[in-house]
Amino acid sequence: MQLVREQRGLSKIRLAKTSGLDRRSLARWEAGQQTPDLRTIGRLADALGCHPTVLIEWAEDDQ
C-alpha cells in the first residue's frame, strides 16, 4: 500500500483524509502490524485510484 500511496504522491495524512480512515491505522497496515478488512480495502482503493485487487495482493504478501 505504501508503494501505491507514494506513487500517487500522497502522504499518510492526505490518504487518511481522502479515505476517511485513521492515519494511525494506515501506518499499522503499511508496517504489516494489521491487515485491513475488505470494506476498508475498497475505501483505500477508491482513495488511491487503483483496483482493490492491487491492495488485496499487497495484504496477502504481508501475511
N, C-alpha and C positions, 0 to 999 in steps of 0.2 A: 504494500500500500504506500509506503514511504516513497518508493521509486516513482510510482504513478503520480503521487501528490507533487513531488519535486519536478517531474517532467511538465506538469501543468503550471508550475511556478507558484504554487500555493503554500502558505505557511500552515502549521497546525491550527493556529488561531483562525485563519481565514476559512479553512476547511470546516472547522467546528461551527463557525457562524453560518456558512453556506448550507451545511447538512443539518444543523440544529442539534448536533451532538456535542458532548462534553469533551473539551480539549484533553483532559486527563485520560479519558477513555481512549481517545485516538493515540495518545502516547503509549498506553499499555498495549494496544493492538499492534502498533508498529514495533514495539520491543519484544513482541511474542509472549507477553505475560498473560494475555487473554485473547480469545477469538470472538469476533462479533457474530451475532446470530444472523440468519438470512435476511430478516427485515432490515436490520442495520446495514448489512452489506448492500442491499438495494438502495438505501438512502445515500451511502457513501458513493456508490457507482453513479447515481444521479448527480451528486455534487462534483464528482471528478470528471464527469462526461465520458465514462467508459462503460463497457458491458459488465454486468455483475460477475460473469464467469472469470474475468480477469482477477477480481478480488477473491473469488472462491478458490481459484488455483493458488493464489498467494496464501490464503488461510490454510489450505491443505498442505502446502510446502512447509509451513511453520510447525505443523504437528509432528 
